[in-house]
Amino acid sequence: MSKSTVVDTATGKSVGSQIRTSSGTFLRRNHDDVVADVERRIAEFSMVPVENGEGVQILRYEVGQKYEVRVRMRCCMAPCDHPPQAHYDYFHDRFNADPAKGGQRIATLLMYLTDVEDGGETVFPMSPEKPTAGNASWSECAQRGVAVKPVQGDALLFFSLDLVQQLDTASLHAGCPVIRGTKWSATKWMHVGAFDQEDDRRRKMCANFHDSCQQWADAGECTRNAGYMVGSDGSGGDCRLACRKCTASPPPM
């Protein structure tokens, strides 16, 4: 796990920021047999092909940790009553929405890995219904729209584009602050087209994609962490060469 980042809309790159204080990590697609099976089930449930999905992102929010993103939008009535953590999952920059990278994000599947004692709900403040308003069993943040409590084993699917693939502003959502407990979640973002095909081709090469591959291999990680080092199907691992699971690719002509 490492400090979570945000997308720089000027460059499309991930950068550190004080507005997002959670910890997270990404699991490469087809990381191991378990992840591959989860991704298959997500594709069947969402009706979005497996190859259109990003790697699963694991996030941990502890008490006081947050993701504050203020949305640039005008409200029909002032003042705006959106949580400061409200944001969209679709891209606002041309770099990440590039068709070569799969284009715009179309859907999100949010999987809750733990129960949370208090807070941590997912809320959609643009929803006309406010079914939790005035209910003390929900946090103040979650009372601003349709909301879902984090319950271990549950998953939430929502779409960021409408039926004609236009940006859907009703998909505005927020991860409410955790008040008591720790929130673990796993997020799968899905695109209109196949995501990052170049990365898939790269992973089939026999090579080391991290400077510490040989050190990790010498320490026994090829066996203990085979999903990352080698891959679940003999391809896709970041350290296949160091683990001696393939023949080195010939140098480019």
N, C-alpha and C positions, 0 to 999 in steps of 0.2 A: 504494500500500500504506500502511496505517496500523496502529497498535497494535490488536490484537484486543481485543474486549470480551466480557463475559459478560452473561447475562440476570439482572436483579434480580427475584427471585421475588415481591417485594412489589408491584412496579409493572408488571412485564412488559417493562420497557425495557432497552435495552443500555447498560451502564455500564462504565467502566474498572475494572481490577482488577490487583493484583500477582500473582495466581495464574496469569494467562494472559499469556505474554510473547511470543507469536508476532506476526507481521505478517499482515494480510489485507485483502481487498477483496471486494466483491460485484459480480457481473455481473448486471445486470437480465435478467429472462427475455426471450428473443428479442432479446438484445443486438445480435447481428449474424447473418449467415447461418451462420457456423460454430457459434456457440453454439446457435442454433435447431436445427441438425441434430443436435448432441450431445443436446439435450433430447428430441428426437423419439426418438432411439435409446435413451435412458434409459427413456422411457415404454414403449417396446416390450419392453425387457428386463425391467423391473420389473413390468409390467402395471398401473402406476399412471398415470392420465392426465396429460398435460403440464400442464394447468391446476392440478393439485394440487401442483405443485412450487414450492419457493422459488427465488430466484435462486441461481446457482452461487456458492459461496464459494471464493475462492482463498486458500490459506494457505502461509506460508513459515516453516519452523522451522529455525533455525541451531543450531549446537552450544551446548548450555547452555540453550536455550529450551524451554519446557515449558507444559503446561496441567494444573495441579494442582487437581483437584476431588475432595474426599473425600466418598464416598457415605454417606448416613445409612442404614445398614442393619445388621441383626444377622446374624452368621455362625452357621452351624450349629456350628462348632467354633472356639475361640479359640486363637491370635490370628487375625484376618483376614489372608489372604495376597493381598490385592488391591493392585495398583500404586496409588500415591497419585494418579495421573492418571485412574483409572477413573471413568467417568461414563455416564449414559444420554443418549440423544438425545431421548427423549420428555420432555414438559414436566411440571413439578411445580406450576405455577401456573395459575390459571384464566384469566389474561389471554391468554396465547399459545395456550391450548387452546380458545379461543372458537370455536364453530362458524362465526361470521361471518368468521373468518380461516382457515378450512379445518379447524378442529378439531385433534385430536392428530396428532403426527407418526407415520406408519406405517412408513416405510422410509428408509434412507440408502444412497446410492451414493457411495463414496469412490474417487476416481480418483487414481492416483499419476502425477505429471507428471515425476518424476525418479527415478533410482536413488539409493540412499543407501549410502555406504561401510560404515557400521556403525550399528546401532540404527535407530530410527524405525519399528519394526514396529507393526502394529495387533494387539492381543491381546484375547482374550475370556476373562477369568479365571474366569468362572462355568462354563466348559465342563468336563465331567467328564474328558475326555481331556486329557492333558498331553504331546502328541507331541514337543514340543521340549525337554522337561525334561532337563537334563544335557548338552545339545548346545551346545558352545562357539561354534558358528557363529551362534547366536542370542543376543541380549542377555539379561541376567538378567531384565529386565522381561518379555520375550517368552516366557520359559520357564514362565510361570504359567498357560498355557492354550493353546487353539488360536490360532495367530498367522499373520499374513500379512506377508511382507517387502514394502517399497515397491519396486516394479519399474516403470520408466517404461512407460506404456501399459497397465498392468493396472488393473482396477477391482474393488472389493469391494462386494457388495450384501448388506445384512442388514436384518431387520425388527425394529421396536421394539414391535410389537403382535402378539399371537398370532392364531390363526384366528378367534377370537370377539371380536377387537378389545379384548382386555384387555392391560394393560401387561405386557410380557414381561421379567422381571428377568434372564433369561439373556442379554439384549442388552447387559449391562454390558460396556464396552470401554474401552480406553486406547490413546492414541498414545504409544508408548514414546519416551523421550528420544533425540534424535539424538546419537550419540557421535562420528562422523566424517562430514563432508559437510554438505549442505544438503537439506532435504526440502521439495519443493513438492507440494501436493496441491490437488484441486478436489473440493468436497463438494456433493452435491445432496440436500437434505432434502425428503421428500414427505409430504403430509398426507392425512387420510381424505377430505376434500372439497376443493373449489376454493380455492386460497390467495389471499387478499387481492384480491378482485374489485374493490374500490373503487380500488386502485392501478392496475389495468388500465384502468378507465374514465378515471381522471385522466390517464394517459399519452396518451390519444387526443385530449386537448385541445390546442389550439394555444396554447402558453404556454412560458415559461421557468421551469424548476423549480430553478434555482440562481442566486444573485446574480451570479456571474461569467460567465453565459452570453454576454452581449454582448462582454465582453472576450475570451473565448475565440474567439468568432466572428470578431472583428476580427483575431485572430492566426492565422486560417486553420484552426482546429480543425474546422470544419464538413466540411472535406475530409479532413484527416489523421485525424480521430477520428469518422468519420461514424456508426459504430455507436452511440456514446454520445450524440452531439449530435443526430442526426436519427432514428436507428432504421433497422433493415434494410429495413423495408417502407414507409417514409415516415410511420410513426407510432411512438410509443413512445419517441422521443428526448427527452432532458431539455432541449434548447435549440432546439426546432423553430422557434419564433418568431424568435429571434435569427439563425438560419440562413436565414430567409425561405423555409421549406419548407411553409408553410401560411398560411391566412388567420386572423387573430386571432379567437378565439371572442367572440361578443357578451357583454356583461356580463349577469350573472344578473338576472332580473326580480324 
